[in-house]
Each structure stands twice: as structure tokens, then as C-alpha cells.
């Protein structure tokens, strides 16, 4: 009964009964229709609640009698009892800074112990709603809630265009309450603070005009605290392949690969480099009524009509490998696997691609040639793998120069020479180096030159881009298409450097080279390219 005070129990019309295995059992007249009351009780008790049906003609009298035994009387919580449980929480578009001021006024100046904060505290609820809205409006991809011990403030940071920046700081007395509120929004166990948890928020439940979904991960940190990271799943629709930022040659080769009847196409890169978006764009290209397409994802972030999409759940041993085996028995034409994480998934994917299916998947590697050696190191058969692989696309995301404040000036000869040195480095020492260097320069002038000169671009900074000179992101790509020469090298267990040199001879361009071309086209800066790619 100390978990839920007398006033709250009267207002919500619930009766706390017992604690069972760390969960609070409460009696309520109709658990099926009183979700909001149960959510609020969970928030206040900071414990997962188990509702049971309890019928009582005069609950207030029963509550008075019960709470008097532990020294709580009706007069002590008269104010709480007068609150209407059915009144919806007020929600307006007040700025987060004003809400933060309200929180700081309401919060104790120097609490010796963290006071319980009720969900009926509108300022906190509205602040979280506003925070999610503002993150979405600003184009942020992630929201980080970071708790610190003692009297240090709780910090909230947004990741926008790949970079983190501090959004606001909250009073320390609210660190548990904000985590508890987020857990309630995605139906996680509030009382579980020692293990990480994953969930999803459908924000339309709290603000119908905002159709936003968030993927939530809670991580236990030191001092018994928790951090929360929320990823905003705003891109619910795939992007056409023509808008991915692929060079004309890469676009033509990738399109040809994904339109093949069988084989394997891999998209590789670090977390957050847009691999899933690229694969869904490829599926959009081949998603026709004549094809049966199965996808196994964790989680399903982008949905498409016509695709049969499956959510992986490792807790019940429903893994990528098991889903793949199930798909092969379900008459597929195309299979998309969210990620190849282990040897079993890799072998099953290769078998599927050799038995007449097109398999698309992602992998965490740094470059296209490294992907081949990584899979061979995982124990793949070199002959089967070489036969099944069609293409490997490595990609990164770099910040795009703001289109509203971009400025250009003729590039100095020194800058052009510097870019040429950077571009030619991947080819190594060759006999025809000077001739090839001249050919590259002439090609640049033909494609990107204005009045016979190459230009350097930069963003000045404006309101649209928040004074940074960058707005949005653009992809840089490295596409290795398998040929007879490359297949022979894979079968003989060649190293990544040998594969790269052979692929460069056949027309592949590295991430750095593709990035330099996007610098010349005025889409990004050379510093951005160098920060995300090796030479």
C-alpha cells in the first residue's frame, strides 16, 4: 500500500493487494477498459502491475479503513482525491524551454532522496511529448537520455546528420521519472533496472497528428541508473534507387544485379550507414506482383505493400537462420535477410542463393573486398560462395552541404592536385600513372567543370541548416561486381588487397574516390569524406 498512496488509490479507484515476485497486484473493477489508470499506477509505483478483477460497492470506505491501518488518512490526500481520473492530460505546443523552467520550479532544490513523481505531473509528460516532436521536426535520428549520479543533471542529446549535440538538461530529481515514463510509453517493465530492455513507441497514441514510431533501448549504467536511447523510425517508406545518390555506373550495375533471378547481393557498412534503406530501395525496384518476396528483419523499420515481412525474435529462438530455412520452404523468389550475424545464417543464405533464389542481406564490414575475406574467415566454402555472390555494395553517409547557403569559388591548382593525389592513391604505383592521372583530370573537367575550371563548394550557414552549413546526408558508395577474374581470386582465397586491385582494374571505385567525385559535384566537403572513409 506504500507503493500507491491513499489519494492516488481513491482517484484511480484501485486497491493494492500484495507484492508478488517483484510485481504489484491491484484489484480494479474492469482491467480491460482502464488501461490509463493502470499505466499511471505503474508509473507511480515504479513497478510492473498485475490487475485482478475486484467488485466493491463502496471502494472509498474500504480504502479509508485499509489506509488508516498504516497511518494514512483521507484528509492527508484530499487534494489528490479531487483530481478527476478521466480528465485527459493537457497537451499543448509550449516550447520545451518553458516546460523545463516549470519542472525546475516544481522540483526540490536539493533533495536528500528522490521524491516520487506522479504521472499526473503534466509538465513532465508534456515535456517528453514535446521533446519527441522537436526531435522529429529537426530531423534527428536518435534521442539519448543520459542519467548521472548525485546532483548532476540528466542530459538529453539528439543525433542529427550523424553528430550528437546537447538538447537540454533536466533537474536530477527527474532522472528516474523520465526513464519510467518512457518505459510506460513502450510497455516495458518499470521495476527491471538491472537488465537492458527493448521496446517500441507508437507516438500516434499520445499525439494523433504525429505518426511517428520510435525504437527504444534501455541500458543499465553504474550507480543503479539507466540510460535510454530512442531511434526515430520516420522513414516508413522506401526511397527510389535513383534518389540514393549512386553514381550512374553504380546505379546501372546494382540495378542489373538485383534484377538477376538468383544469387546474393550484399550491402555492407557500419551501423547507421543506411544499409537497410538501400536494400528496401532495391526491393522496391523488383517488387512486382509476379515475385514472392520474403524479408526477415530486426526490427521491421520500413514496410512495403507486397512484401511478406517477418520480425525476428531471438528470445523465443526465432533467428535469422531459422527464418531463412522457413522461407526456402515457402516458395520465394527473393529473400531479404536483415543481417548476416553468424556462420549458420551465412551458410543458409548461400545455399538459398544457389538453389534458385535472389538473396539480399547486410553485413558489418568496412569495404566491399573485405566482405569476401570476412565471410571466408567465417567458414564459407570458397567455391560455393564465389558462385553465389553477384555484387557487394559498401556505403557510408556524409553530411550534405546545405542547398540554401552553398557557395562556390574556382578551386586552386594546389587543391585540385591534392584531390588528384587522394583519388589516385588507391591505384598504387603503375607504369601509366601520369597518363591515367591526366585522363582523370580531363574527365572531372568534362563532368564537373564550369568554364574550364573545377570549383570548391562550402556552406556559409543559414537558418535552414542552423548555421552549420550542412543539411541532410548523402551516400558514398563502393560497388564490387563479381566477374570471372574476381571469382577465380575468391576460389583461391586471395587477400582483400588483391581483390581490390582486380576490382579497380575492372572499373570499381573506392568509397574515398566516390566521395571525391561528390565533393567536385558540390554535394559534400572533402573533410567529411576523409572522416568516414579510408584511402
Buried (B, 14 or more C-beta within 10 A) or exposed (E): BEBBBBBBBBBBBBBBBEEEEEBBBBBBBEBEEBEBBBBBBBBBBBBBBBBEEBEEEEBEEBBBEBBEEEEBEBEEBEEBBEBEBEEEBEEEEBEBEEBBEBBBEBBEEEEEEEEBBBBBBBBBBBBBBBBBBBBBEEBBBBBBBBBBEEEEBBBBBBBBBBEEEEBBBBBBBBBBBBBBBBBBBBEBBBBBBEEEBEBBBEBEEBBEEEEBBBBBBBEBBEEEBBBBBBBBBBBEEBBEBEEBBBBEEBBEBBBEBBEEEBBBBBBBBEEBBBBBBBBBBBBBBBBEEEBBBBBBBBBBBBEBEEBEBBEBEEEEEBBBBBBBBBBBEEEBBBBBBBBBBEBBBBBBBBBBBBEEBBBBBBBBBBBBBBBBBBBBEBEBEBEBBBBBBBBBBBBBBBBBBBEEBBEEEBBEEEEBEEBBEBBBEBBEEEEEEEEEBEEBBEEBBEEBBEEEEBBBBBBEBBEEBBEBBBBBBBBBBBBBBBBEEBBEBBBEEBEBEBBBBBBBEEEBBBBBBBBBBBBBBBBBBBEBBBEBBEE
